[in-house]
Amino acid sequence: QVHLAESGGGLVQIGDSLRLSCAASGQTLSGYGMAWFRQVPGKVRKFLAAVDWNEGRTYYAGSVRGRFTISRDNSRNSVYLQMNNLHPTDTAVYYCAADKDYNDYYYGLDLLDDGDFDFWGQGTQVTVSS
C-alpha cells in the first residue's frame, strides 16, 4: 500500500508560479510511475504529467507541456509539480497518483488516464485569481 499526501496548493494570482509536493510512504516506489492529475467540479480527473521513479523519464499532457514540470526526489520519497504562468483555467483540485506497473512504451503513447493508477492522494486545491 502506498500512501500519498499532497501539499502546496493555495490561492495565487494570474501569472504566478506554484510548486506542489507529494510525499509518498508505505513502501518503496521502485518500478512505479508517479503522476499528477487535476479535477474541476463535474468533470473527470485529467492527466497532467508523469515521471518514472527509477530513471526520471517525464511525460506531459500537451496542454501543460512547457509550462508545468514534474520531478522526483528519491531521497525524500517525493514528487513535485512546478507550475508557471498560472491562469484561472488552472483552478482545480490537484492529485498525486502512483502506478505500480510503470511501462515506458505505454506512457509514451499519451494515453494515460486515472484508470492506470493504483494509489491516490487526497488532493490539494489550487485557485488562480484574475
Contacts in CASP RR format, 6 or more apart in sequence:
PFRMAT RR
TARGET T0000
AUTHOR 0000-0000-0000
METHOD contacts of the structure
MODEL  1
QVHLAESGGGLVQIGDSLRLSCAASGQTLSGYGMAWFRQVPGKVRKFLAA
VDWNEGRTYYAGSVRGRFTISRDNSRNSVYLQMNNLHPTDTAVYYCAADK
DYNDYYYGLDLLDDGDFDFWGQGTQVTVSS
1 26 0 8 1.000
1 27 0 8 1.000
1 119 0 8 1.000
2 24 0 8 1.000
2 25 0 8 1.000
2 26 0 8 1.000
2 27 0 8 1.000
2 29 0 8 1.000
2 32 0 8 1.000
2 98 0 8 1.000
2 100 0 8 1.000
2 118 0 8 1.000
2 119 0 8 1.000
3 24 0 8 1.000
3 25 0 8 1.000
3 26 0 8 1.000
3 119 0 8 1.000
3 121 0 8 1.000
4 22 0 8 1.000
4 23 0 8 1.000
4 24 0 8 1.000
4 96 0 8 1.000
4 97 0 8 1.000
4 98 0 8 1.000
4 119 0 8 1.000
4 120 0 8 1.000
4 121 0 8 1.000
5 22 0 8 1.000
5 23 0 8 1.000
5 25 0 8 1.000
5 96 0 8 1.000
5 121 0 8 1.000
5 122 0 8 1.000
6 20 0 8 1.000
6 21 0 8 1.000
6 22 0 8 1.000
6 94 0 8 1.000
6 95 0 8 1.000
6 96 0 8 1.000
6 121 0 8 1.000
6 122 0 8 1.000
6 123 0 8 1.000
6 124 0 8 1.000
7 20 0 8 1.000
7 21 0 8 1.000
7 22 0 8 1.000
7 23 0 8 1.000
7 124 0 8 1.000
8 18 0 8 1.000
8 19 0 8 1.000
8 20 0 8 1.000
8 21 0 8 1.000
8 124 0 8 1.000
9 18 0 8 1.000
9 20 0 8 1.000
9 94 0 8 1.000
9 124 0 8 1.000
9 125 0 8 1.000
9 126 0 8 1.000
10 18 0 8 1.000
10 124 0 8 1.000
10 125 0 8 1.000
10 126 0 8 1.000
10 127 0 8 1.000
11 127 0 8 1.000
11 129 0 8 1.000
12 18 0 8 1.000
12 86 0 8 1.000
12 126 0 8 1.000
12 127 0 8 1.000
12 128 0 8 1.000
12 129 0 8 1.000
13 128 0 8 1.000
13 129 0 8 1.000
13 130 0 8 1.000
14 86 0 8 1.000
14 87 0 8 1.000
14 88 0 8 1.000
14 128 0 8 1.000
14 129 0 8 1.000
14 130 0 8 1.000
15 84 0 8 1.000
15 85 0 8 1.000
15 86 0 8 1.000
15 87 0 8 1.000
15 128 0 8 1.000
16 86 0 8 1.000
16 128 0 8 1.000
17 82 0 8 1.000
17 83 0 8 1.000
17 84 0 8 1.000
17 85 0 8 1.000
17 86 0 8 1.000
18 82 0 8 1.000
18 83 0 8 1.000
18 86 0 8 1.000
18 126 0 8 1.000
19 80 0 8 1.000
19 81 0 8 1.000
19 82 0 8 1.000
19 83 0 8 1.000
20 36 0 8 1.000
20 80 0 8 1.000
20 81 0 8 1.000
20 83 0 8 1.000
20 94 0 8 1.000
20 96 0 8 1.000
20 124 0 8 1.000
20 126 0 8 1.000
21 78 0 8 1.000
21 79 0 8 1.000
21 80 0 8 1.000
22 34 0 8 1.000
22 36 0 8 1.000
22 78 0 8 1.000
22 79 0 8 1.000
22 80 0 8 1.000
22 81 0 8 1.000
22 96 0 8 1.000
22 121 0 8 1.000
23 76 0 8 1.000
23 77 0 8 1.000
23 78 0 8 1.000
24 34 0 8 1.000
24 77 0 8 1.000
24 78 0 8 1.000
24 79 0 8 1.000
24 96 0 8 1.000
24 98 0 8 1.000
25 77 0 8 1.000
29 53 0 8 1.000
29 74 0 8 1.000
29 77 0 8 1.000
29 98 0 8 1.000
30 53 0 8 1.000
30 54 0 8 1.000
31 52 0 8 1.000
31 53 0 8 1.000
31 54 0 8 1.000
31 100 0 8 1.000
31 102 0 8 1.000
32 53 0 8 1.000
32 98 0 8 1.000
32 99 0 8 1.000
32 100 0 8 1.000
32 102 0 8 1.000
33 50 0 8 1.000
33 51 0 8 1.000
33 52 0 8 1.000
33 53 0 8 1.000
33 98 0 8 1.000
33 99 0 8 1.000
33 102 0 8 1.000
33 107 0 8 1.000
34 50 0 8 1.000
34 51 0 8 1.000
34 53 0 8 1.000
34 70 0 8 1.000
34 72 0 8 1.000
34 79 0 8 1.000
34 96 0 8 1.000
34 97 0 8 1.000
34 98 0 8 1.000
34 99 0 8 1.000
35 47 0 8 1.000
35 48 0 8 1.000
35 49 0 8 1.000
35 50 0 8 1.000
35 51 0 8 1.000
35 70 0 8 1.000
35 96 0 8 1.000
35 97 0 8 1.000
35 98 0 8 1.000
35 99 0 8 1.000
35 112 0 8 1.000
35 117 0 8 1.000
36 48 0 8 1.000
36 49 0 8 1.000
36 50 0 8 1.000
36 68 0 8 1.000
36 70 0 8 1.000
36 79 0 8 1.000
36 81 0 8 1.000
36 94 0 8 1.000
36 95 0 8 1.000
36 96 0 8 1.000
36 97 0 8 1.000
37 45 0 8 1.000
37 46 0 8 1.000
37 47 0 8 1.000
37 48 0 8 1.000
37 94 0 8 1.000
37 95 0 8 1.000
37 97 0 8 1.000
37 114 0 8 1.000
38 45 0 8 1.000
38 46 0 8 1.000
38 48 0 8 1.000
38 90 0 8 1.000
38 92 0 8 1.000
38 93 0 8 1.000
38 94 0 8 1.000
38 95 0 8 1.000
38 126 0 8 1.000
39 45 0 8 1.000
39 46 0 8 1.000
39 92 0 8 1.000
39 93 0 8 1.000
39 95 0 8 1.000
40 91 0 8 1.000
40 92 0 8 1.000
40 93 0 8 1.000
44 113 0 8 1.000
44 114 0 8 1.000
45 95 0 8 1.000
45 113 0 8 1.000
45 114 0 8 1.000
46 61 0 8 1.000
47 61 0 8 1.000
47 112 0 8 1.000
47 113 0 8 1.000
47 114 0 8 1.000
48 60 0 8 1.000
48 61 0 8 1.000
48 64 0 8 1.000
48 68 0 8 1.000
48 70 0 8 1.000
48 81 0 8 1.000
48 94 0 8 1.000
49 58 0 8 1.000
49 59 0 8 1.000
49 60 0 8 1.000
49 61 0 8 1.000
49 64 0 8 1.000
49 68 0 8 1.000
49 69 0 8 1.000
49 70 0 8 1.000
49 81 0 8 1.000
50 58 0 8 1.000
50 59 0 8 1.000
50 60 0 8 1.000
50 70 0 8 1.000
50 99 0 8 1.000
50 107 0 8 1.000
50 112 0 8 1.000
51 57 0 8 1.000
51 58 0 8 1.000
51 59 0 8 1.000
51 70 0 8 1.000
51 71 0 8 1.000
51 72 0 8 1.000
51 79 0 8 1.000
52 58 0 8 1.000
52 102 0 8 1.000
52 104 0 8 1.000
52 107 0 8 1.000
53 72 0 8 1.000
53 74 0 8 1.000
53 102 0 8 1.000
54 102 0 8 1.000
56 72 0 8 1.000
57 104 0 8 1.000
57 107 0 8 1.000
58 69 0 8 1.000
58 70 0 8 1.000
58 71 0 8 1.000
59 107 0 8 1.000
59 108 0 8 1.000
59 110 0 8 1.000
59 112 0 8 1.000
60 66 0 8 1.000
60 68 0 8 1.000
60 70 0 8 1.000
61 110 0 8 1.000
62 110 0 8 1.000
64 83 0 8 1.000
67 83 0 8 1.000
67 84 0 8 1.000
67 85 0 8 1.000
68 81 0 8 1.000
68 82 0 8 1.000
68 83 0 8 1.000
68 84 0 8 1.000
69 81 0 8 1.000
69 82 0 8 1.000
69 84 0 8 1.000
70 79 0 8 1.000
70 80 0 8 1.000
70 81 0 8 1.000
70 82 0 8 1.000
71 79 0 8 1.000
71 80 0 8 1.000
71 82 0 8 1.000
72 78 0 8 1.000
72 79 0 8 1.000
72 80 0 8 1.000
73 79 0 8 1.000
73 80 0 8 1.000
79 96 0 8 1.000
81 94 0 8 1.000
83 90 0 8 1.000
83 126 0 8 1.000
86 126 0 8 1.000
86 128 0 8 1.000
87 128 0 8 1.000
88 128 0 8 1.000
88 129 0 8 1.000
88 130 0 8 1.000
89 128 0 8 1.000
90 126 0 8 1.000
90 128 0 8 1.000
91 126 0 8 1.000
91 127 0 8 1.000
91 128 0 8 1.000
92 125 0 8 1.000
92 126 0 8 1.000
93 123 0 8 1.000
93 124 0 8 1.000
93 125 0 8 1.000
93 126 0 8 1.000
94 123 0 8 1.000
94 124 0 8 1.000
94 125 0 8 1.000
94 126 0 8 1.000
95 120 0 8 1.000
95 121 0 8 1.000
95 123 0 8 1.000
96 120 0 8 1.000
96 121 0 8 1.000
96 123 0 8 1.000
97 114 0 8 1.000
97 117 0 8 1.000
97 118 0 8 1.000
97 119 0 8 1.000
97 120 0 8 1.000
97 121 0 8 1.000
98 117 0 8 1.000
98 118 0 8 1.000
98 119 0 8 1.000
98 120 0 8 1.000
99 116 0 8 1.000
99 117 0 8 1.000
99 118 0 8 1.000
100 118 0 8 1.000
100 119 0 8 1.000
106 112 0 8 1.000
106 116 0 8 1.000
END
